[in-house]
Structure formats: C-alpha cells, structure tokens
Amino acid sequence: MPRCVMSFLFLLVVVVGVLPAARGVYVDVVHSGVWKVPEDTPHDLTFSLGFNDSDLGSPSSPPSGDAQLGVTVVPDADWKLDFVNDTVLFTAEEVFRGVNKSVTFTGYYWGTTKLAFYLTRNDLDPDFNESVLLNGDDLAESLNRHNRPKSLVVDTIFIAVGSFFVLINNINMGAQLDINIIRSVLKRPLGPACGFVSQFLCMPTLTFFMGKLFFDDPLHRLGLFTLGCSPGGTSSNFWTLMFNGDINLSITMTIISTIAAMGMMPLWMFTLGSSLLEENANIQIPFSNLAISLITLTVPVCLGIFIRTRKPTWADKGKRIIKPFSFFILIFFMVVGTYNSYKVLLMMTGEMVLAGFLVVLCGYSLGAIFARVVCLTGDKVIAISIETALQNPGVAFILLKLSLDSPYSDLAAVPIIATLFVSGPPLIFVYLCYLLARRCCGCCPAAEKHAEAEMTEKRESNQKDPGAAMKFIPDAEGGAIGGGDECLEKEG
C-alpha cells in the first residue's frame, strides 16, 4: 500500500475517533488528500467553517452578536513548517455564509507533514474551555524540493562544474598510470578479488543488518542498503592518491566493480532489498547510470594514458598538481554539496550518524583485513581499504529516484548523505594531520621518495645477483610469486 494512502487512512482514523468532541462545527478544506508543494515557497491553505445541521437545526439566519470562532492548523511536527499565521478567526456570520480564509506557511524540510485542524475558540459555546479536533477533510502536505526552479538551477550548476573538475582530474590520473602494472593486475587479480569479496558480499550484508538495527523506517533501511550495494566511486581513487595508495590498483578496481555492479546490484536489490520496502515492488536498477559512470571513468583515464605515451612531459607536469587539485575537488564537493543539501544535515538523527560511521569503519577494516590475509603490500592495502569503504553515491541516488516518488526518495537518501558526511570530513582531518606530521616531525616520509629509494635498492641488488630477480618477481599485488615462504620473508 503506498505511504500516502497509509498516511491518509491514519489521519482519517484520528479524525473519526474524535468526532464527538467537535459537535456543532465542521471544517471544509479546499485541498484534500496529499498536497505536493515546492520547498521554500509560501503557500496559502484555504478552508472554511460550517455549522452542523443536526446540532443547530439548519439555522436560516446567522447567530447574532460578535461571537467568533478560531481555528488553528497544527502540523505533526512544529519544525517541519514555518507558519506566517497558523490561526484564523471567523465571525458567526462568516461561518454561516461559508467564507473562505487562509493560513500561510513555508515548507523547509523534505517529507510528508500531516495537518490537523483544531477549534481553539468558540464564543457560541459558554462551556468551551479547551481545543478540540474538528471534523473535515484531512490533509497531508508533501514537500518536494525538485519542483522548485531555483533548486534545479543550483543542482545543474553544481553537477556541471563538479563533473568538469572530475573529468580533468581523471585525465591527469590516467597520465600517471602504468599500463604494464594494470596488465599485471588483471593477470593475477588478487587485489580486485579482495575488493569484490569485501565490497559485494560483506558490505551489502553489513548495511542490511545495520539498517535493521538502527532504523525503524523502511525508507531509511533501504537507503543505507542501497549505498552498501553500490560499486566504488571516483572519490575512492582521489583518496587513494592522497594517501599514497596504489592508484593503478584503485582505478582498476573501480572499473571492475562498476561492471560487476550491473549483476550484483540486481541480485541484492531483488532479494534483501525487496524485503525492506514491501509496498514498493518496482525497484529499478540504474543500468544506464552505471554505464555512464563506467564511460566517464575509463574514457578520461585512457586519454590520460595516451597523453603519457605521446607527451610524457605533460604527464610529469600534471603529476605536480594532481594532489592539490584532487584535494580541491574533494573540498569543493564537500562545501558546495553541504550548502546545496544543508537541510539534510538538520534531518539527520544520531542513529543515522552512528550507522554511517560504523559502515564506513567496517568498510575500511574489511578491505584491509582481506588485503593483509593475501600478503599485499601497504599501498595496496590502502587502495583496497578505501575502495571498499567509499561507494558511488550517485548510483544509489539514481536507484532511489527511479524506484520511489518524491519526497520518499529524498527521505531514503538521508542515511546515504549521513554516511558521506561521516566519511569525508574525518578523511580530510586525517590527511591534514598526515601532512602536518610529515612536514613538522618528519615521521611520515613522502611515499614517492620511499618508493624511488626502494626501486634503486632493488636494481642494485639485481645487478649483483641476477638470480635473485628471477626468484622474487613482483606480482600485480606487490607480493612474491615464489610462494608462502617468500611472503613470510617479505612480511618479516
């Protein structure tokens, strides 16, 4: 049964249950059922009062005197709406003639608000001393942010500018890749296999039970679960780069996970996902969005690889700015995204923040554990850990938008934004501490210098003992093909 119908029936039961308390007067509302309105826009709710014929015997003339009747409109939560005037006074003559009057309100927060009409003043009844709920048409006001032209303009500009920045940075990241390393990853895909297990087996199960544990609303459960089923996103590549992880492995894993999501997302959404929202049997997987995500990642990266082969000096110049520019993009999305959706932050609950924090923390931990189990090196542990924890939120948002009507899709997205909020700022804080420690204390040497020194040492060792190079050929994941003893020796 649709949620709007359930809200309608609930409010109707409430009205019928208190009908005897409002004998003599009823309210007639112009709007009925669910009324969809844009956000941040003043609206007039028009209604009139009438006398019950059974109580007043169908009066042929209005009651005399200056008697007034007052009606107050009360939302189910005061913080959802801002009323310019929530109370209207009618004279007895206006009630007799059925004069329409209005209250004006502005909606700020997405979702559905149920409105109740209370008779708060009745000069015609000398025994009237407390408010009573009036009989009349019930009304649920549904706030839809996407009906507002200003929101559409801001969203369009934000997406266009952000997409341009990501495009340029993906090209630059592609120019820093080594095609030989990517080939070796695909030949012996230990890293992608670890990422697949942690990302598409552990994370969906984890978010499903996290939703059951922390949320009562099936919409919130579905939103968190949808994010857990999504593939890795571009942000994981950026953060892997910032923390000196294996960017070759990270981008390869993102491409593989996006392709795998076309099969894994339907599997999870039509099994566990359908049980989270029984009244919604129309879950739609955004295959086109997944394909677009794949294209917008692979095409710029391939272009960057082409630039590296043709113009290596351009790639070297791009390497100098790739980290500052990536950090700028992350800050841009954090600041502008927060400004554009600041209301979501006000709608977050403590349970959402805690659930999002635990999901991200478990993602980091699971990725790191699986990577260490197969003896991968530190830079690859970083890549797999970040890739597991940071999914592609765009895929989750599109799936909810295709499957649910607004504002229910917006409500389901709140846990997703809460998870993004507890994953982005902590990483920024940790990264700034990392830079400070490296600059001031010297305890975190630059990875590039460390890697260069390590390669120089290996070349010198191979020149002295060519057999050693054959014995310990590094595989795609930085381990040794020799077997378990070599792995233990490497760890030692």
C-alpha positions in Angstrom: 0.0 0.0 0.0 1.5 3.5 -0.9 2.7 5.5 2.0 0.5 8.5 1.1 -2.6 6.2 1.3 -1.4 4.9 4.7 -1.0 8.5 5.9 -4.5 9.3 4.6 -6.1 6.4 6.5 -4.2 7.1 9.7 -5.3 10.7 9.7 -8.9 9.7 8.9 -9.0 7.3 11.8 -7.8 10.1 14.1 -10.4 12.5 12.8 -13.3 10.0 13.1 -12.1 8.9 16.6 -12.5 12.5 18.0 -15.6 13.5 16.0 -17.9 13.7 19.1 -15.6 16.4 20.6 -16.3 18.8 17.8 -20.2 18.8 17.8 -21.7 21.9 16.2 -18.9 22.9 13.8 -17.0 21.3 11.0 -14.1 22.5 8.7 -14.2 22.4 4.9 -10.7 22.4 3.4 -10.2 23.3 -0.3 -7.3 20.8 -0.6 -7.6 17.2 0.3 -5.5 14.0 0.3 -1.8 14.6 -0.3 -0.9 18.1 -1.4 2.6 18.4 -3.1 4.3 21.8 -2.8 7.8 23.1 -3.6 10.2 24.0 -0.9 10.9 27.5 0.4 7.8 28.9 -1.2 4.9 30.5 0.7 1.6 28.7 0.3 -2.0 29.5 1.3 -4.1 26.8 2.9 -7.7 27.8 2.3 -10.6 26.5 4.3 -14.0 27.5 5.8 -16.1 26.6 8.8 -19.7 25.4 8.8 -22.4 24.6 11.3 -23.7 21.1 11.6 -27.4 21.0 10.7 -28.0 18.2 13.2 -26.8 20.3 16.1 -28.2 23.7 15.1 -31.3 22.7 13.3 -30.3 24.3 9.9 -30.5 27.9 11.0 -32.0 30.2 8.4 -30.1 33.3 9.7 -26.7 33.7 11.2 -26.4 33.9 15.0 -26.4 37.4 16.3 -23.7 39.3 18.2 -20.0 39.5 17.8 -19.3 35.8 18.6 -16.1 34.5 17.0 -14.7 31.0 16.3 -11.0 30.4 16.0 -9.3 27.6 14.1 -5.6 26.7 14.5 -3.7 24.5 11.9 -1.2 22.2 13.7 1.5 20.1 11.8 2.5 16.7 13.2 6.0 18.3 14.0 6.5 22.0 14.6 9.9 22.2 12.9 8.7 21.0 9.6 6.7 24.1 8.6 7.0 27.8 9.3 3.6 29.5 9.6 3.1 33.2 8.9 -0.3 32.8 10.6 -1.5 29.4 12.0 -4.8 30.7 13.5 -7.8 32.2 11.7 -10.8 33.8 13.4 -14.3 33.6 11.9 -17.3 35.6 12.9 -20.5 33.6 13.4 -21.9 35.3 10.3 -18.8 34.3 8.2 -19.3 30.7 9.4 -22.9 30.8 8.4 -22.1 32.1 4.9 -19.2 29.7 4.4 -16.5 32.4 3.9 -13.1 31.0 3.0 -10.0 32.1 4.9 -6.3 31.0 4.7 -3.2 30.3 6.8 0.1 30.9 5.1 3.1 28.6 5.6 6.5 27.8 4.1 7.9 24.3 4.0 11.6 23.7 4.6 12.2 20.0 5.2 11.6 17.2 2.7 8.9 14.7 3.6 5.2 14.5 4.4 3.6 16.5 7.1 0.1 15.7 8.4 -2.0 18.8 9.2 -4.7 18.8 11.9 -7.4 21.5 12.4 -8.3 22.4 16.0 -11.2 24.6 17.1 -9.4 26.9 19.7 -12.1 29.4 20.2 -15.9 29.2 20.3 -17.8 32.1 21.7 -21.1 30.4 20.9 -20.5 27.7 23.5 -20.3 29.1 27.1 -18.8 25.8 28.2 -16.0 25.7 25.7 -12.7 25.7 27.6 -10.2 23.5 25.6 -9.2 22.9 22.0 -11.0 20.1 20.0 -10.1 18.4 16.8 -12.5 19.4 14.0 -14.2 17.0 11.6 -13.5 17.7 8.0 -11.3 16.8 5.0 -7.9 15.5 6.1 -4.8 16.9 4.5 -1.2 15.7 4.2 1.3 18.2 2.8 4.2 16.7 0.9 7.3 18.9 0.3 9.1 18.3 -3.0 12.4 20.1 -3.4 12.7 19.2 -7.1 9.6 21.3 -8.0 11.4 24.5 -7.2 13.2 26.1 -10.2 16.0 27.6 -8.1 16.8 24.1 -6.7 17.0 22.8 -10.3 19.3 25.6 -11.4 21.7 25.1 -8.4 21.7 21.4 -8.9 22.5 21.7 -12.6 25.4 24.2 -12.0 26.8 22.1 -9.2 26.7 18.9 -11.3 28.1 20.6 -14.4 31.1 22.3 -12.6 31.8 19.2 -10.5 31.7 16.9 -13.5 34.2 19.2 -15.4 36.6 19.1 -12.5 36.4 15.3 -12.2 36.9 14.9 -15.9 40.1 17.0 -15.9 41.4 15.1 -12.8 40.6 11.7 -14.3 42.6 12.6 -17.4 45.5 13.6 -15.1 45.2 10.4 -13.1 45.3 8.4 -16.2 48.5 10.1 -17.2 50.1 8.9 -14.0 49.2 5.2 -14.6 51.5 2.4 -15.7 49.8 0.2 -18.3 52.2 -2.6 -17.5 51.1 -2.6 -13.9 47.5 -2.6 -14.8 48.0 -5.6 -17.1 49.8 -7.5 -14.3 46.9 -6.7 -12.0 44.5 -8.3 -14.5 46.7 -11.3 -15.0 46.8 -12.1 -11.2 43.9 -10.2 -9.7 44.4 -10.7 -6.0 43.6 -7.1 -5.3 40.3 -7.0 -7.3 39.3 -10.3 -5.8 39.7 -9.0 -2.3 37.8 -5.9 -3.2 35.0 -7.9 -4.8 34.5 -10.1 -1.7 34.5 -7.2 0.7 32.5 -4.8 -1.5 29.8 -7.0 -2.9 29.5 -9.8 -0.3 30.3 -8.2 3.0 29.1 -4.6 2.6 25.5 -5.4 1.4 25.1 -7.8 4.2 26.5 -5.4 6.7 24.4 -2.4 5.7 21.2 -4.6 5.7 21.7 -5.6 9.3 22.9 -2.1 10.3 19.6 -0.8 8.9 17.6 -3.3 10.8 19.5 -2.5 14.0 19.4 1.3 13.9 16.3 2.3 11.8 12.6 1.7 12.2 11.7 3.4 9.0 12.0 1.0 6.0 12.9 4.0 3.8 16.0 4.7 5.8 16.9 1.0 5.8 16.5 0.9 2.0 18.7 4.0 1.6 21.6 2.6 3.6 21.3 -0.8 2.0 21.3 0.7 -1.5 24.6 2.5 -0.7 26.1 -0.8 0.5 25.3 -2.5 -2.8 26.8 0.3 -4.9 30.2 0.0 -6.6 33.3 2.0 -5.8 33.3 5.6 -6.9 35.8 8.3 -8.1 36.2 9.6 -4.6 38.0 6.4 -3.7 40.5 7.0 -6.4 41.1 10.5 -5.2 41.7 9.5 -1.6 43.9 6.6 -2.6 46.0 9.1 -4.4 46.1 11.5 -1.5 47.2 8.7 1.0 49.8 7.4 -1.4 48.0 4.1 -2.1 48.3 2.1 -5.3 46.4 4.3 -7.8 46.8 1.7 -10.6 45.0 -0.9 -8.4 42.4 1.6 -7.3 41.3 2.6 -10.7 41.4 -0.9 -12.0 39.2 -2.0 -9.0 36.7 0.9 -9.6 36.3 -0.2 -13.3 35.8 -3.9 -12.3 33.4 -3.1 -9.5 31.3 -0.9 -11.8 31.0 -3.7 -14.3 30.3 -6.2 -11.6 27.6 -4.0 -10.1 25.4 -4.5 -13.1 24.9 -8.0 -12.0 25.4 -7.8 -8.2 23.1 -4.8 -7.6 20.0 -6.6 -9.1 20.9 -9.7 -7.1 20.9 -7.9 -3.8 18.1 -5.4 -4.5 15.6 -8.1 -5.6 16.4 -10.4 -2.7 17.2 -8.5 0.6 16.2 -5.1 -0.9 12.7 -6.0 -1.8 12.0 -7.1 1.8 12.9 -3.7 3.1 10.1 -1.9 1.4 7.3 -4.4 0.7 4.9 -1.8 -0.7 7.5 -0.8 -3.4 7.7 -3.7 -5.9 9.1 -1.5 -8.6 12.8 -1.3 -7.8 14.7 -0.2 -10.9 18.5 -0.8 -11.3 20.1 2.3 -13.0 22.0 0.3 -15.6 22.3 3.4 -17.8 23.8 5.4 -14.8 26.3 2.5 -14.2 27.3 2.6 -17.9 27.7 6.3 -17.8 29.9 6.1 -14.6 32.0 3.5 -16.4 32.4 5.6 -19.5 33.2 8.8 -17.6 35.9 7.0 -15.8 37.5 4.8 -18.5 37.5 7.3 -21.3 39.4 10.1 -19.5 41.8 7.6 -18.0 42.5 6.1 -21.4 43.0 9.6 -22.7 45.5 10.3 -19.9 47.4 7.0 -20.7 47.6 8.1 -24.3 49.0 11.5 -23.2 51.6 9.7 -21.1 52.8 7.7 -24.1 52.8 10.6 -26.5 53.6 13.6 -24.3 55.5 12.3 -21.2 56.5 15.8 -20.2 52.8 16.8 -19.9 52.3 13.8 -17.6 55.2 15.0 -15.5 53.8 18.5 -15.2 50.4 17.0 -14.3 52.0 15.0 -11.5 53.0 18.1 -9.7 49.4 19.4 -9.4 47.4 16.2 -9.2 47.3 16.0 -5.4 46.5 19.7 -4.7 43.8 19.6 -7.5 42.3 16.4 -6.1 42.2 17.9 -2.7 40.5 21.0 -4.1 37.8 18.8 -5.8 37.1 16.9 -2.5 36.7 20.2 -0.6 34.5 21.6 -3.4 32.1 18.7 -3.3 32.1 18.8 0.5 31.4 22.5 0.8 29.1 23.1 -2.1 27.3 19.7 -1.6 26.7 20.7 2.1 25.4 24.1 1.1 23.1 22.6 -1.5 21.7 20.0 0.8 22.1 21.6 4.2 18.6 20.7 5.2 19.6 17.1 5.1 22.1 17.7 7.8 19.3 19.1 10.0 17.2 16.0 9.3 19.9 13.6 10.4 19.5 11.7 13.6 22.1 10.3 15.9 21.2 6.8 14.7 22.0 7.8 11.1 25.3 9.3 12.0 26.3 6.3 14.1 25.2 3.8 11.5 27.1 5.6 8.8 30.2 5.8 10.9 30.1 2.1 11.6 29.5 1.2 8.0 32.5 3.3 6.8 34.7 1.9 9.6 33.8 -1.7 8.8 34.5 -1.0 5.1 38.0 0.2 5.9 38.6 -2.7 8.2 37.2 -5.4 5.9 39.2 -4.2 2.9 42.4 -4.0 5.0 41.9 -7.4 6.5 41.3 -9.2 3.2 44.3 -7.5 1.7 46.6 -8.4 4.5 45.4 -12.0 4.5 46.8 -12.5 1.0 50.0 -10.7 1.9 49.6 -7.5 -0.1 51.8 -4.5 0.5 50.9 -1.3 2.3 50.0 0.8 -0.7 47.6 -1.9 -2.0 46.1 -2.3 1.5 45.3 1.4 1.4 43.7 1.1 -2.1 41.5 -1.9 -1.2 40.5 -0.4 2.2 39.4 2.9 0.7 37.8 1.3 -2.3 35.6 -0.9 0.0 34.5 1.9 2.3 33.7 4.6 -0.3 31.0 3.6 -2.6 29.5 5.5 -5.5 26.6 7.6 -4.0 25.4 8.7 -7.4 24.3 5.2 -8.3 22.4 4.9 -5.0 20.7 8.2 -5.5 19.6 7.4 -9.0 18.2 4.0 -8.0 16.1 5.6 -5.2 14.9 8.3 -7.6 13.8 5.8 -10.2 12.2 3.5 -7.7 10.4 5.9 -5.3 8.3 9.0 -5.8 9.5 12.3 -4.2 9.7 13.1 -1.3 10.1 9.4 -0.3 13.2 9.1 -2.5 14.7 12.1 -0.7 13.9 10.7 2.7 15.5 7.4 1.8 18.6 9.3 0.7 19.2 10.9 4.1 21.1 8.0 5.6 23.3 8.0 2.4 24.2 11.6 2.9 24.8 11.0 6.6 27.3 8.2 5.7 29.0 10.5 3.2 29.2 13.2 5.9 30.9 11.0 8.4 33.3 9.6 5.8 34.5 12.8 4.1 35.4 15.2 6.9 37.3 12.6 9.0 39.4 11.7 6.0 40.2 15.4 5.4 41.2 15.8 9.1 43.4 12.7 9.0 45.0 13.8 5.8 45.8 17.3 7.2 47.3 15.6 10.3 49.3 13.4 8.0 50.7 16.4 6.1 51.5 18.2 9.4 53.3 15.2 10.8 55.3 14.8 7.6 56.3 18.4 7.4 57.0 19.2 11.1 58.1 15.9 12.5 59.4 14.0 9.5 57.8 10.8 10.8 55.8 10.3 7.6 58.3 10.4 4.7 56.9 11.1 1.2 55.9 7.8 -0.4 57.4 8.9 -3.8 60.9 9.2 -2.2 60.5 5.9 -0.3 59.4 4.1 -3.5 62.2 5.6 -5.5 64.8 4.5 -2.9 63.3 1.1 -2.8 63.4 0.6 -6.6 67.0 1.9 -6.6 67.9 -0.7 -4.0 66.2 -3.5 -5.9 68.1 -2.5 -9.2 71.4 -2.5 -7.4 70.6 -5.9 -5.8 69.6 -7.4 -9.1 72.8 -6.2 -10.8 74.8 -8.0 -8.1 72.7 -11.2 -8.1 70.6 -11.7 -11.3 69.2 -14.9 -9.9 67.5 -13.1 -7.1 65.5 -11.1 -9.5 64.1 -14.3 -11.1 63.4 -15.8 -7.7 61.3 -12.8 -6.4 59.4 -11.5 -9.4 56.9 -9.0 -8.0 53.3 -9.8 -9.0 50.5 -7.4 -9.6 49.8 -7.1 -5.9 53.3 -6.5 -4.7 53.7 -10.0 -3.3 56.1 -12.7 -4.5 55.3 -15.4 -6.9 57.6 -17.7 -5.1 55.0 -18.8 -2.5 54.3 -18.7 1.2 57.9 -18.6 2.4 58.7 -15.6 0.3 55.5 -13.9 1.6 56.6 -14.5 5.2 60.1 -13.3 4.4 58.6 -10.2 2.8 56.5 -9.6 5.9 59.5 -10.1 8.1 
